[in-house]
Amino acid sequence: MKLAKLLNGAGSPCVARLVGEDLEVMDLEAVGVKSLAALLAVEDVSATAASTPATGERIPTSSARLLPPIDGQEVWAAGVTYKRSQTARMEESEAAASCYDRVYNSPRPEIFFKATPHRVRGHADALRIREDASWNVPEPELTLVLSPSLRIVGFTIGNDMSSRDIEGDNPLYLPQAKMYDQCCGLGPWITLAADMPPAHEIDIHLQIRRRDEVVFDQSTSVREMARSFEDLVSWLRRDNSFPQGAFLLTGTGIVPDSDFTLQPLDQVQITISGIGTLSNGIVQG
């Protein structure tokens, strides 16, 4: 089952489940919850979502105004979980090359805070490149949807926008390279965990179009990850609590070469098996 946030016919935020090509608006109050985050926190999300009555309103996905599938959750991210990411991070910063090499092989992963909800954008919304950066890339990532107890209850697509020149100048600048307004894409919806393919069958595809021309097209697979989902979650939970749940981006295995940078008006499409496609335009300023 896929769960989405969107605007209903009256222009109010609501939660819906995907039924064929339509989004069926759900009457959450009928099952005692008031938000998508509250639904994701129940003991059996699949059963509760399946038994939730519909309001009677159906909206075609082709015309739906989708919202990012987040309420008050924090967004975190893991880095250097794929060999390609390790290589790229070492290339962008000679001073920090040994750090990235060590973290790839270390029991402790790199985990960092990525975004508050107001910095997140959903499907068909614009993501932003920083005005003070000259080398910007998208990072397509399978994203774990976690309950307040940090159970993996679903998956979505994440775009961990990064300013590689800022981070490459000094690894201590990573928060500025990663966290700013419109720095993170999530969506188009959440696929519940029971309905996802096995991890080794999940493929990730990134395509970037510029003035109707494909300027980047590459794929990878989750089987290329050096760490498991459960391992990353076990480190995230250490001495940390998430009363409303969390999203955890699991790292990228696709990094454009150093001669590529995003430009305003580029269109970024990320497709992940079992979920769908997250599309975002790029703006600056």
N, C-alpha and C positions, 0 to 999 in steps of 0.2 A: 504494500500500500504506500502511496505517495501523499504527503500532507503539505499543503501550501498556505501561505498568507497572501491575501489579496484584498482589493477593494470590491465590495459588493455593489449591486445596482444603485444603492443609495449613497455610495461613496464612502462607506464606513469600513474599517479593517475587519476582516473575518478570517476564519479558517475553513479550508475545504479539502476534500480528498479527490484524487484524480480518478475519474470513472470514464474509461474510453478516452475521447477527445475533449471531455468536459470536466470542469471543476465543480463538484457538488458541495455547496455550502453546508456546514455542519452546525447543528444546534448544541454547542458545547455546554450550555447551562443545563441542558436536560440530563447530562451525566455528571454534573457538579463541578465542572472546571470552567475557567473564564478566559483562558488564553492558550496559545499553542505551547508555550513553555510549561504550563500547568498540565496539559495533556501528556507531554513528554516525560513528566515526573511521576505518572501513575505507575503502579506495579506492573500491569500488563498493558502496554501501550497499544499493541496490535488489537487485542480483544476490545479494549475500550473504544478505540477509533472505529472499529468495525460495527460496534453496537450503537454508536452515536446517531441519533435521528438526524435526518436532513431537514433543512428549513423549507425545502421545495424550490430553492433558487439554484439554477445551473448556469454556469458561465463558460462559453467555449474558451479553451486555452489560447486560441489564436487571437482573441480580443480581450483577454483578462489583463488587468493591471496588477501584475504580481509585485509583492513586497518581499524584501529579504525575510527568510523564514526564521527570524530572531525576535525575541522580546527583550528581556533584561539580561540575557546571558553575556558573559565575557567571551571574547575570542582570543585563543592562544594559538601558537604555531610551533612546530618542530622544524629544525633545520638540519641539513647535512645527513639526511636519511637515505639518500640515493648516491651512488658513486658519481653520477654526473654532477650533482650538486656539490659534492666535495671538490671535484676537479675545478668547477667554475669558481667557487669561493676562493680556492687557492690561487687561481689565475688573477682574480681581481685585486688581490692584496698580497704582495710579497711579504710584507711585515707580519701578516697574520697567517701565512700559509701553514706553518706548523701547527697552529691552533686548530685549524679546520681539519687537518690530517689526523690530529690526536682525537678530536671529538667524534670523528667518523668511526674510530676503532675503540672508543671508550665505552664502558658500561653506562655512563651517564650521558644522556642525549642533550643536545641544545634545545631548550624550550624557552620561548619568550612570549611576552604579552603582545598581542597584535592589534586589537581594536576594541573599543567600546561600541555599543550598538549604534550610536549616532554617526559613527565613522564608516558603517557598513552600507553597501548598496546591493540591490537585488538585480534580478534579470531585467535587461533592457535599460537599466539605469547607467549613468556615466561614472566611470572611475577616473581618478585624477593622477597626473604626474606632477611632481613638485616643480615649482618655478626655479628653485635653486639647484636643480640637478640636471645633468646632461646625458645620463646613461640610465634609462629606465626600462624595466622589463616586467611582464606579467609572470607569475609563477602558478601554474595550474596544479591544484592539490586536492586529493580526496580528503574530505573533512568529516571527522567523527562528531556526531551529535550526542552529547553526554547528559544524563540526568543529574540531579543534585547529588546523588550517591556515586556518580561517575560510571554508571552502567552505559555501555554503548547501545543506544536505543535507535539510532538511525545514522544515515550518511547524507551528505550533500556535497556540492562542488564549491571549492574555494579558490579565489584568485588573490594570492599574497603579493600585491604590488610591491616592487622593490626598486630603490634608487641605488644601483650598484656602484656608481662613482662615489657616493657619500660613504657607503659602508666600506668600500675598498680603500678610501683615504685613511680610515682608522676604524677598527672593529668596535670601538667604543661609541661610534656614531650609529650603530645598528638601529636603536630606537627611532632616530630621525629618518633613517632610510626606509623604515618599515611602517611607522605609525604616524598618520596625518589624516586630514579630512578626505573621505572617499578613497581610502587606501586598501579596502578589502571588499571583494565581491563574494556573496553567498547566494546559492540558489540552483536552479529555479524553484526547487522544493526539496523536501526531505523524503528519502526512501527509508522506510522502517527496516531495521536490521534483518528481520526474518525474510525480507523480500529481496535482499541483495545477493548477487552471485558470490561464490567463494572468493576470498581475497586474491588468490593466484589467477583468477579469471577476469579481474577488473583491469580494463585498459583505460588509459588517459590520452586524450588527443587535444592538441592545441593548434588552432589556426588563427592567423592574424591577417586581416585584409586591409589594404590601403588604396583608396580610390578604386574599389572593385577589383583590385589585383591582389592575389595571395602572395604575401611577402614572407610568410613563415608558416611551416606546416610540419609538425613532428608529433610522434606518439611514443608512449612508454607504457609500462605495466607495473601494477602494484607488486608483482612478484620480484621486481628489481629492488624493492625496499630492503635495507639492511636491518631494520627493526620491525617488530610486530606492533599491531595496534595496542595490544594489551600491555606491552612493555612501555610504550609512550604514556599511556594512561597511568600506569603505576608510578611513573616519575612525576607526572602532573599533580597527582593527589598528595605527594609528600608535603606534609606541613602546610596544606592548603585546603580551603573549603570553597564550595561553589553552591550557595543557597538556591540559585535559580538555574543551575546547570551550566554547561559550557560548550563551546565549539572548539575542536582541536584540529587545525590544519596539519597534515602528516608529512609535509615536505614535498619537494618537487624533483622529478627526474628529467625535466625538460628545461633547459636554460639556453636561450639564444646566444650565438657567438658574440664576441666583444664588439664587432662592427655593427651590431643591430641595436637600435633603441626605439622605443615607442614614440609616436608622434600624435599630436592632436588629430582627432577624427578617425584614427585607426579603430577597427572593429575587432574585438578579441572574442573568440569562441572557444569554450572548453567543453569537451564532451567526455563523460565518464560512464562506463558500463553500469547498467542498473539504475541510473539516475536520469540522464538526459543531457541537455546542453545549456550552459550558462553563457549568455552573450552580453557584452558591455562595450559601449563606445568609450573613447578616451578623450579627456579634456585636460587643459592646463590653465591654472589661474582661476 
